[in-house]
């Protein structure tokens, strides 16, 4: 079997097909499936982009690893928001979206037959990137009784001489679980003792709906003595999913390895986007974030009220713009979500799309217009 043939079907491709079929049949579909912000990028950033795009210096090939302006802005942001000091010249790498970095990490760090530990539940790219690199994904469980954090006391049993990379993701998609400083310190120590690189997919680090601020892994795990890196994304922070701009920060050696793959496989981020991203991460970052997150908090309250009225069990978390909900007893997650589309025209994501550990759960995304959120909530409430 080829590496390509070893890849499972991509979850959201099948969801798109099911939605298209329902719409073709005339169904008024309420789509609360994929987490793609429906609201526009903040106006001040659009204005900055409109001006930057006319700068002819941006019309040439961009700096492969990111220009000095954006790398410095990233370093300032990490210090200001998360208390983490990174050297912009060697500990920061600008990415074409965090998915690019996650997919390229196995190519940078794994030899044929090496192992990456990936969470079950988890973003499919962790395992898929490992397979495409000729590696072997080995899963560790995230259980509700442990707050959807891995039980670090059991992880040593998964380590052997082939384990080179460990993926984690907090705040977590799909559950919304949040990690503590003590957890990150212990996880970094464990991976360091095993000689494995620890990466946190921090795409949702700034997506909190109650004003709280989850901690950066790097605030507890010293990237200058540990092989740890963290990937951040502006996609969810500023409603910029289509812009494709993100960054990796952390251990200089790992950043350099990832940068070498990037130089071989793709190009840098368009310079005008880099200039706008630097502005977004600057002094106005906090106010921009507050404006982006406010609608999700209102939408979450609408959904939670409907779920409570209908008797659904919800995993409590203020992080991410998802709601993680237990499927009613006696029904599988795929069957339940398929029935939701068929019977009430509602698209929700089955938990097993994120791994076998998601069986018995489903995910609701809050990235739909307010009126569609309200309609989806109404349908859920009346359906039960």
TORKOL-4160 file (C-alpha; in steps of 0.2 Angstrom, whole numbers, padded with zeros to 4 digits, m for minus):
384
<pt num="1" X="0000" Y="0000" Z="0000"/>
<pt num="2" X="0007" Y="0017" Z="m0004"/>
<pt num="3" X="0008" Y="0031" Z="0008"/>
<pt num="4" X="m0006" Y="0040" Z="m0001"/>
<pt num="5" X="m0017" Y="0025" Z="0000"/>
<pt num="6" X="m0014" Y="0023" Z="0018"/>
<pt num="7" X="m0023" Y="0040" Z="0021"/>
<pt num="8" X="m0041" Y="0039" Z="0028"/>
<pt num="9" X="m0054" Y="0049" Z="0020"/>
<pt num="10" X="m0054" Y="0067" Z="0026"/>
<pt num="11" X="m0068" Y="0071" Z="0038"/>
<pt num="12" X="m0074" Y="0087" Z="0031"/>
<pt num="13" X="m0075" Y="0081" Z="0013"/>
<pt num="14" X="m0088" Y="0068" Z="0017"/>
<pt num="15" X="m0097" Y="0082" Z="0027"/>
<pt num="16" X="m0097" Y="0093" Z="0012"/>
<pt num="17" X="m0104" Y="0079" Z="0001"/>
<pt num="18" X="m0118" Y="0076" Z="0013"/>
<pt num="19" X="m0123" Y="0094" Z="0014"/>
<pt num="20" X="m0123" Y="0096" Z="m0005"/>
<pt num="21" X="m0134" Y="0081" Z="m0007"/>
<pt num="22" X="m0147" Y="0088" Z="0006"/>
<pt num="23" X="m0147" Y="0105" Z="m0002"/>
<pt num="24" X="m0149" Y="0098" Z="m0019"/>
<pt num="25" X="m0165" Y="0089" Z="m0012"/>
<pt num="26" X="m0171" Y="0106" Z="m0006"/>
<pt num="27" X="m0167" Y="0105" Z="0012"/>
<pt num="28" X="m0165" Y="0121" Z="0022"/>
<pt num="29" X="m0148" Y="0116" Z="0029"/>
<pt num="30" X="m0141" Y="0124" Z="0045"/>
<pt num="31" X="m0123" Y="0121" Z="0045"/>
<pt num="32" X="m0115" Y="0120" Z="0062"/>
<pt num="33" X="m0101" Y="0109" Z="0056"/>
<pt num="34" X="m0085" Y="0116" Z="0050"/>
<pt num="35" X="m0076" Y="0129" Z="0061"/>
<pt num="36" X="m0073" Y="0143" Z="0048"/>
<pt num="37" X="m0077" Y="0160" Z="0055"/>
<pt num="38" X="m0092" Y="0168" Z="0046"/>
<pt num="39" X="m0088" Y="0186" Z="0051"/>
<pt num="40" X="m0076" Y="0197" Z="0041"/>
<pt num="41" X="m0058" Y="0202" Z="0046"/>
<pt num="42" X="m0059" Y="0218" Z="0057"/>
<pt num="43" X="m0060" Y="0234" Z="0046"/>
<pt num="44" X="m0044" Y="0241" Z="0053"/>
<pt num="45" X="m0034" Y="0226" Z="0046"/>
<pt num="46" X="m0043" Y="0227" Z="0029"/>
<pt num="47" X="m0038" Y="0245" Z="0028"/>
<pt num="48" X="m0020" Y="0241" Z="0032"/>
<pt num="49" X="m0021" Y="0227" Z="0019"/>
<pt num="50" X="m0028" Y="0238" Z="0005"/>
<pt num="51" X="m0014" Y="0250" Z="0008"/>
<pt num="52" X="0000" Y="0237" Z="0009"/>
<pt num="53" X="m0005" Y="0227" Z="m0007"/>
<pt num="54" X="m0001" Y="0243" Z="m0017"/>
<pt num="55" X="0017" Y="0243" Z="m0010"/>
<pt num="56" X="0027" Y="0236" Z="m0025"/>
<pt num="57" X="0040" Y="0228" Z="m0014"/>
<pt num="58" X="0027" Y="0216" Z="m0009"/>
<pt num="59" X="0024" Y="0210" Z="m0027"/>
<pt num="60" X="0041" Y="0200" Z="m0027"/>
<pt num="61" X="0045" Y="0184" Z="m0019"/>
<pt num="62" X="0042" Y="0186" Z="0000"/>
<pt num="63" X="0055" Y="0181" Z="0013"/>
<pt num="64" X="0054" Y="0162" Z="0015"/>
<pt num="65" X="0054" Y="0161" Z="0034"/>
<pt num="66" X="0045" Y="0178" Z="0036"/>
<pt num="67" X="0051" Y="0196" Z="0036"/>
<pt num="68" X="0059" Y="0204" Z="0050"/>
<pt num="69" X="0044" Y="0215" Z="0053"/>
<pt num="70" X="0032" Y="0201" Z="0056"/>
<pt num="71" X="0045" Y="0190" Z="0066"/>
<pt num="72" X="0048" Y="0205" Z="0078"/>
<pt num="73" X="0030" Y="0208" Z="0080"/>
<pt num="74" X="0027" Y="0189" Z="0084"/>
<pt num="75" X="0041" Y="0190" Z="0097"/>
<pt num="76" X="0034" Y="0206" Z="0105"/>
<pt num="77" X="0016" Y="0198" Z="0105"/>
<pt num="78" X="0023" Y="0182" Z="0114"/>
<pt num="79" X="0032" Y="0192" Z="0127"/>
<pt num="80" X="0017" Y="0204" Z="0130"/>
<pt num="81" X="0003" Y="0192" Z="0130"/>
<pt num="82" X="0011" Y="0176" Z="0136"/>
<pt num="83" X="0027" Y="0180" Z="0145"/>
<pt num="84" X="0037" Y="0170" Z="0133"/>
<pt num="85" X="0054" Y="0177" Z="0126"/>
<pt num="86" X="0058" Y="0171" Z="0109"/>
<pt num="87" X="0072" Y="0177" Z="0097"/>
<pt num="88" X="0064" Y="0183" Z="0081"/>
<pt num="89" X="0079" Y="0179" Z="0071"/>
<pt num="90" X="0080" Y="0160" Z="0075"/>
<pt num="91" X="0065" Y="0155" Z="0086"/>
<pt num="92" X="0051" Y="0161" Z="0075"/>
<pt num="93" X="0045" Y="0154" Z="0058"/>
<pt num="94" X="0031" Y="0162" Z="0048"/>
<pt num="95" X="0019" Y="0149" Z="0040"/>
<pt num="96" X="0006" Y="0148" Z="0027"/>
<pt num="97" X="m0007" Y="0143" Z="0040"/>
<pt num="98" X="m0003" Y="0132" Z="0055"/>
<pt num="99" X="m0009" Y="0116" Z="0045"/>
<pt num="100" X="0006" Y="0118" Z="0034"/>
<pt num="101" X="0018" Y="0118" Z="0049"/>
<pt num="102" X="0009" Y="0103" Z="0057"/>
<pt num="103" X="0010" Y="0093" Z="0041"/>
<pt num="104" X="0028" Y="0097" Z="0038"/>
<pt num="105" X="0034" Y="0093" Z="0055"/>
<pt num="106" X="0034" Y="0074" Z="0052"/>
<pt num="107" X="0044" Y="0077" Z="0036"/>
<pt num="108" X="0057" Y="0087" Z="0046"/>
<pt num="109" X="0058" Y="0076" Z="0061"/>
<pt num="110" X="0054" Y="0058" Z="0057"/>
<pt num="111" X="0065" Y="0045" Z="0048"/>
<pt num="112" X="0056" Y="0030" Z="0039"/>
<pt num="113" X="0047" Y="0020" Z="0052"/>
<pt num="114" X="0049" Y="0032" Z="0066"/>
<pt num="115" X="0034" Y="0035" Z="0077"/>
<pt num="116" X="0024" Y="0051" Z="0081"/>
<pt num="117" X="0012" Y="0050" Z="0096"/>
<pt num="118" X="m0005" Y="0058" Z="0091"/>
<pt num="119" X="m0020" Y="0062" Z="0102"/>
<pt num="120" X="m0036" Y="0052" Z="0100"/>
<pt num="121" X="m0046" Y="0064" Z="0099"/>
<pt num="122" X="m0036" Y="0075" Z="0087"/>
<pt num="123" X="m0035" Y="0085" Z="0071"/>
<pt num="124" X="m0033" Y="0072" Z="0057"/>
<pt num="125" X="m0017" Y="0081" Z="0050"/>
<pt num="126" X="m0006" Y="0075" Z="0064"/>
<pt num="127" X="m0008" Y="0057" Z="0059"/>
<pt num="128" X="m0010" Y="0060" Z="0040"/>
<pt num="129" X="0006" Y="0071" Z="0040"/>
<pt num="130" X="0015" Y="0056" Z="0049"/>
<pt num="131" X="0009" Y="0043" Z="0037"/>
<pt num="132" X="0015" Y="0054" Z="0022"/>
<pt num="133" X="0032" Y="0056" Z="0030"/>
<pt num="134" X="0034" Y="0037" Z="0031"/>
<pt num="135" X="0031" Y="0037" Z="0050"/>
<pt num="136" X="0019" Y="0028" Z="0061"/>
<pt num="137" X="0006" Y="0037" Z="0071"/>
<pt num="138" X="0003" Y="0029" Z="0088"/>
<pt num="139" X="m0012" Y="0036" Z="0098"/>
<pt num="140" X="m0015" Y="0041" Z="0116"/>
<pt num="141" X="m0032" Y="0043" Z="0123"/>
<pt num="142" X="m0041" Y="0059" Z="0129"/>
<pt num="143" X="m0054" Y="0054" Z="0142"/>
<pt num="144" X="m0068" Y="0064" Z="0148"/>
<pt num="145" X="m0065" Y="0059" Z="0166"/>
<pt num="146" X="m0048" Y="0067" Z="0164"/>
<pt num="147" X="m0055" Y="0083" Z="0157"/>
<pt num="148" X="m0049" Y="0077" Z="0139"/>
<pt num="149" X="m0031" Y="0079" Z="0145"/>
<pt num="150" X="m0019" Y="0064" Z="0142"/>
<pt num="151" X="m0015" Y="0054" Z="0158"/>
<pt num="152" X="0004" Y="0058" Z="0158"/>
<pt num="153" X="0007" Y="0043" Z="0170"/>
<pt num="154" X="0002" Y="0031" Z="0156"/>
<pt num="155" X="0012" Y="0039" Z="0142"/>
<pt num="156" X="0029" Y="0031" Z="0146"/>
<pt num="157" X="0021" Y="0015" Z="0141"/>
<pt num="158" X="0019" Y="0022" Z="0123"/>
<pt num="159" X="0037" Y="0028" Z="0122"/>
<pt num="160" X="0051" Y="0017" Z="0114"/>
<pt num="161" X="0067" Y="0021" Z="0104"/>
<pt num="162" X="0057" Y="0025" Z="0088"/>
<pt num="163" X="0046" Y="0039" Z="0096"/>
<pt num="164" X="0052" Y="0056" Z="0089"/>
<pt num="165" X="0037" Y="0067" Z="0090"/>
<pt num="166" X="0022" Y="0070" Z="0101"/>
<pt num="167" X="0008" Y="0081" Z="0095"/>
<pt num="168" X="m0004" Y="0090" Z="0108"/>
<pt num="169" X="m0017" Y="0103" Z="0105"/>
<pt num="170" X="m0023" Y="0114" Z="0119"/>
<pt num="171" X="m0035" Y="0123" Z="0119"/>
<pt num="172" X="m0042" Y="0107" Z="0112"/>
<pt num="173" X="m0052" Y="0104" Z="0096"/>
<pt num="174" X="m0065" Y="0097" Z="0097"/>
<pt num="175" X="m0067" Y="0097" Z="0115"/>
<pt num="176" X="m0062" Y="0114" Z="0121"/>
<pt num="177" X="m0051" Y="0107" Z="0135"/>
<pt num="178" X="m0038" Y="0118" Z="0142"/>
<pt num="179" X="m0021" Y="0113" Z="0149"/>
<pt num="180" X="m0013" Y="0120" Z="0165"/>
<pt num="181" X="0005" Y="0126" Z="0167"/>
<pt num="182" X="0009" Y="0111" Z="0178"/>
<pt num="183" X="0003" Y="0099" Z="0164"/>
<pt num="184" X="0014" Y="0108" Z="0152"/>
<pt num="185" X="0029" Y="0107" Z="0163"/>
<pt num="186" X="0026" Y="0088" Z="0166"/>
<pt num="187" X="0023" Y="0084" Z="0148"/>
<pt num="188" X="0039" Y="0093" Z="0142"/>
<pt num="189" X="0049" Y="0084" Z="0155"/>
<pt num="190" X="0042" Y="0067" Z="0150"/>
<pt num="191" X="0045" Y="0070" Z="0131"/>
<pt num="192" X="0063" Y="0077" Z="0135"/>
<pt num="193" X="0067" Y="0062" Z="0145"/>
<pt num="194" X="0061" Y="0051" Z="0130"/>
<pt num="195" X="0071" Y="0062" Z="0117"/>
<pt num="196" X="0055" Y="0067" Z="0108"/>
<pt num="197" X="0050" Y="0084" Z="0102"/>
<pt num="198" X="0034" Y="0090" Z="0110"/>
<pt num="199" X="0023" Y="0102" Z="0099"/>
<pt num="200" X="0007" Y="0111" Z="0104"/>
<pt num="201" X="m0005" Y="0115" Z="0091"/>
<pt num="202" X="m0011" Y="0132" Z="0099"/>
<pt num="203" X="m0022" Y="0138" Z="0085"/>
<pt num="204" X="m0036" Y="0141" Z="0098"/>
<pt num="205" X="m0025" Y="0149" Z="0112"/>
<pt num="206" X="m0034" Y="0166" Z="0110"/>
<pt num="207" X="m0051" Y="0159" Z="0107"/>
<pt num="208" X="m0059" Y="0161" Z="0124"/>
<pt num="209" X="m0077" Y="0166" Z="0127"/>
<pt num="210" X="m0076" Y="0172" Z="0145"/>
<pt num="211" X="m0061" Y="0183" Z="0146"/>
<pt num="212" X="m0049" Y="0170" Z="0152"/>
<pt num="213" X="m0032" Y="0167" Z="0145"/>
<pt num="214" X="m0026" Y="0149" Z="0142"/>
<pt num="215" X="m0007" Y="0147" Z="0145"/>
<pt num="216" X="0006" Y="0145" Z="0132"/>
<pt num="217" X="0015" Y="0129" Z="0133"/>
<pt num="218" X="0031" Y="0139" Z="0131"/>
<pt num="219" X="0028" Y="0148" Z="0147"/>
<pt num="220" X="0030" Y="0132" Z="0157"/>
<pt num="221" X="0042" Y="0122" Z="0145"/>
<pt num="222" X="0059" Y="0131" Z="0142"/>
<pt num="223" X="0061" Y="0130" Z="0123"/>
<pt num="224" X="0080" Y="0134" Z="0125"/>
<pt num="225" X="0083" Y="0118" Z="0135"/>
<pt num="226" X="0069" Y="0108" Z="0129"/>
<pt num="227" X="0064" Y="0103" Z="0111"/>
<pt num="228" X="0047" Y="0110" Z="0111"/>
<pt num="229" X="0038" Y="0121" Z="0099"/>
<pt num="230" X="0021" Y="0129" Z="0098"/>
<pt num="231" X="0011" Y="0133" Z="0082"/>
<pt num="232" X="m0001" Y="0149" Z="0082"/>
<pt num="233" X="m0013" Y="0154" Z="0069"/>
<pt num="234" X="m0021" Y="0171" Z="0065"/>
<pt num="235" X="m0035" Y="0162" Z="0057"/>
<pt num="236" X="m0046" Y="0161" Z="0072"/>
<pt num="237" X="m0039" Y="0176" Z="0081"/>
<pt num="238" X="m0044" Y="0188" Z="0068"/>
<pt num="239" X="m0056" Y="0179" Z="0056"/>
<pt num="240" X="m0042" Y="0177" Z="0044"/>
<pt num="241" X="m0044" Y="0159" Z="0039"/>
<pt num="242" X="m0043" Y="0163" Z="0020"/>
<pt num="243" X="m0027" Y="0174" Z="0023"/>
<pt num="244" X="m0016" Y="0159" Z="0027"/>
<pt num="245" X="m0004" Y="0166" Z="0040"/>
<pt num="246" X="0002" Y="0158" Z="0056"/>
<pt num="247" X="0018" Y="0155" Z="0065"/>
<pt num="248" X="0029" Y="0143" Z="0074"/>
<pt num="249" X="0039" Y="0148" Z="0090"/>
<pt num="250" X="0051" Y="0138" Z="0101"/>
<pt num="251" X="0067" Y="0128" Z="0101"/>
<pt num="252" X="0079" Y="0135" Z="0088"/>
<pt num="253" X="0085" Y="0118" Z="0082"/>
<pt num="254" X="0067" Y="0112" Z="0078"/>
<pt num="255" X="0062" Y="0129" Z="0070"/>
<pt num="256" X="0077" Y="0127" Z="0059"/>
<pt num="257" X="0073" Y="0109" Z="0054"/>
<pt num="258" X="0055" Y="0114" Z="0050"/>
<pt num="259" X="0061" Y="0130" Z="0040"/>
<pt num="260" X="0072" Y="0119" Z="0029"/>
<pt num="261" X="0057" Y="0108" Z="0024"/>
<pt num="262" X="0047" Y="0124" Z="0021"/>
<pt num="263" X="0061" Y="0131" Z="0010"/>
<pt num="264" X="0060" Y="0115" Z="0000"/>
<pt num="265" X="0041" Y="0113" Z="m0001"/>
<pt num="266" X="0033" Y="0130" Z="m0002"/>
<pt num="267" X="0035" Y="0149" Z="m0002"/>
<pt num="268" X="0034" Y="0163" Z="0011"/>
<pt num="269" X="0018" Y="0172" Z="0015"/>
<pt num="270" X="0013" Y="0187" Z="0004"/>
<pt num="271" X="0022" Y="0202" Z="0010"/>
<pt num="272" X="0006" Y="0213" Z="0012"/>
<pt num="273" X="m0002" Y="0199" Z="0022"/>
<pt num="274" X="0014" Y="0199" Z="0033"/>
<pt num="275" X="0013" Y="0218" Z="0036"/>
<pt num="276" X="m0006" Y="0217" Z="0041"/>
<pt num="277" X="m0002" Y="0202" Z="0052"/>
<pt num="278" X="0011" Y="0212" Z="0061"/>
<pt num="279" X="m0002" Y="0226" Z="0064"/>
<pt num="280" X="m0014" Y="0213" Z="0071"/>
<pt num="281" X="m0002" Y="0206" Z="0083"/>
<pt num="282" X="0004" Y="0224" Z="0089"/>
<pt num="283" X="m0003" Y="0236" Z="0102"/>
<pt num="284" X="m0021" Y="0234" Z="0096"/>
<pt num="285" X="m0021" Y="0215" Z="0097"/>
<pt num="286" X="m0031" Y="0215" Z="0113"/>
<pt num="287" X="m0045" Y="0226" Z="0107"/>
<pt num="288" X="m0046" Y="0217" Z="0091"/>
<pt num="289" X="m0047" Y="0200" Z="0099"/>
<pt num="290" X="m0061" Y="0206" Z="0111"/>
<pt num="291" X="m0071" Y="0212" Z="0096"/>
<pt num="292" X="m0069" Y="0195" Z="0087"/>
<pt num="293" X="m0073" Y="0184" Z="0102"/>
<pt num="294" X="m0089" Y="0194" Z="0108"/>
<pt num="295" X="m0101" Y="0187" Z="0095"/>
<pt num="296" X="m0096" Y="0169" Z="0099"/>
<pt num="297" X="m0099" Y="0171" Z="0117"/>
<pt num="298" X="m0117" Y="0176" Z="0113"/>
<pt num="299" X="m0120" Y="0162" Z="0101"/>
<pt num="300" X="m0113" Y="0150" Z="0114"/>
<pt num="301" X="m0126" Y="0155" Z="0126"/>
<pt num="302" X="m0140" Y="0152" Z="0114"/>
<pt num="303" X="m0134" Y="0135" Z="0110"/>
<pt num="304" X="m0131" Y="0130" Z="0128"/>
<pt num="305" X="m0148" Y="0136" Z="0133"/>
<pt num="306" X="m0156" Y="0125" Z="0119"/>
<pt num="307" X="m0145" Y="0110" Z="0124"/>
<pt num="308" X="m0150" Y="0112" Z="0142"/>
<pt num="309" X="m0168" Y="0113" Z="0138"/>
<pt num="310" X="m0167" Y="0097" Z="0128"/>
<pt num="311" X="m0157" Y="0087" Z="0141"/>
<pt num="312" X="m0140" Y="0086" Z="0132"/>
<pt num="313" X="m0124" Y="0084" Z="0142"/>
<pt num="314" X="m0111" Y="0097" Z="0137"/>
<pt num="315" X="m0092" Y="0096" Z="0141"/>
<pt num="316" X="m0090" Y="0113" Z="0151"/>
<pt num="317" X="m0077" Y="0124" Z="0143"/>
<pt num="318" X="m0075" Y="0142" Z="0138"/>
<pt num="319" X="m0062" Y="0139" Z="0125"/>
<pt num="320" X="m0063" Y="0137" Z="0106"/>
<pt num="321" X="m0079" Y="0142" Z="0097"/>
<pt num="322" X="m0085" Y="0124" Z="0098"/>
<pt num="323" X="m0097" Y="0115" Z="0109"/>
<pt num="324" X="m0093" Y="0097" Z="0113"/>
<pt num="325" X="m0109" Y="0087" Z="0117"/>
<pt num="326" X="m0113" Y="0069" Z="0122"/>
<pt num="327" X="m0124" Y="0059" Z="0110"/>
<pt num="328" X="m0139" Y="0052" Z="0118"/>
<pt num="329" X="m0137" Y="0035" Z="0125"/>
<pt num="330" X="m0138" Y="0020" Z="0113"/>
<pt num="331" X="m0134" Y="0029" Z="0097"/>
<pt num="332" X="m0117" Y="0031" Z="0088"/>
<pt num="333" X="m0111" Y="0048" Z="0084"/>
<pt num="334" X="m0111" Y="0045" Z="0065"/>
<pt num="335" X="m0129" Y="0038" Z="0065"/>
<pt num="336" X="m0135" Y="0053" Z="0076"/>
<pt num="337" X="m0127" Y="0066" Z="0066"/>
<pt num="338" X="m0133" Y="0058" Z="0050"/>
<pt num="339" X="m0151" Y="0058" Z="0057"/>
<pt num="340" X="m0149" Y="0076" Z="0062"/>
<pt num="341" X="m0146" Y="0081" Z="0044"/>
<pt num="342" X="m0160" Y="0070" Z="0038"/>
<pt num="343" X="m0173" Y="0074" Z="0050"/>
<pt num="344" X="m0170" Y="0092" Z="0055"/>
<pt num="345" X="m0158" Y="0098" Z="0041"/>
<pt num="346" X="m0144" Y="0102" Z="0054"/>
<pt num="347" X="m0126" Y="0099" Z="0051"/>
<pt num="348" X="m0116" Y="0094" Z="0066"/>
<pt num="349" X="m0099" Y="0085" Z="0067"/>
<pt num="350" X="m0098" Y="0067" Z="0073"/>
<pt num="351" X="m0085" Y="0064" Z="0086"/>
<pt num="352" X="m0077" Y="0049" Z="0078"/>
<pt num="353" X="m0071" Y="0061" Z="0064"/>
<pt num="354" X="m0057" Y="0066" Z="0077"/>
<pt num="355" X="m0053" Y="0048" Z="0081"/>
<pt num="356" X="m0061" Y="0033" Z="0089"/>
<pt num="357" X="m0061" Y="0041" Z="0106"/>
<pt num="358" X="m0074" Y="0053" Z="0100"/>
<pt num="359" X="m0087" Y="0040" Z="0099"/>
<pt num="360" X="m0102" Y="0045" Z="0109"/>
<pt num="361" X="m0100" Y="0064" Z="0106"/>
<pt num="362" X="m0103" Y="0077" Z="0093"/>
<pt num="363" X="m0096" Y="0095" Z="0090"/>
<pt num="364" X="m0106" Y="0110" Z="0086"/>
<pt num="365" X="m0097" Y="0125" Z="0078"/>
<pt num="366" X="m0102" Y="0143" Z="0082"/>
<pt num="367" X="m0096" Y="0150" Z="0066"/>
<pt num="368" X="m0113" Y="0153" Z="0058"/>
<pt num="369" X="m0123" Y="0169" Z="0057"/>
<pt num="370" X="m0133" Y="0173" Z="0073"/>
<pt num="371" X="m0150" Y="0169" Z="0064"/>
<pt num="372" X="m0143" Y="0152" Z="0059"/>
<pt num="373" X="m0137" Y="0148" Z="0076"/>
<pt num="374" X="m0154" Y="0153" Z="0083"/>
<pt num="375" X="m0162" Y="0142" Z="0070"/>
<pt num="376" X="m0151" Y="0127" Z="0074"/>
<pt num="377" X="m0154" Y="0129" Z="0092"/>
<pt num="378" X="m0173" Y="0129" Z="0090"/>
<pt num="379" X="m0172" Y="0113" Z="0079"/>
<pt num="380" X="m0161" Y="0104" Z="0092"/>
<pt num="381" X="m0172" Y="0109" Z="0106"/>
<pt num="382" X="m0188" Y="0104" Z="0097"/>
<pt num="383" X="m0180" Y="0088" Z="0090"/>
<pt num="384" X="m0177" Y="0079" Z="0107"/>
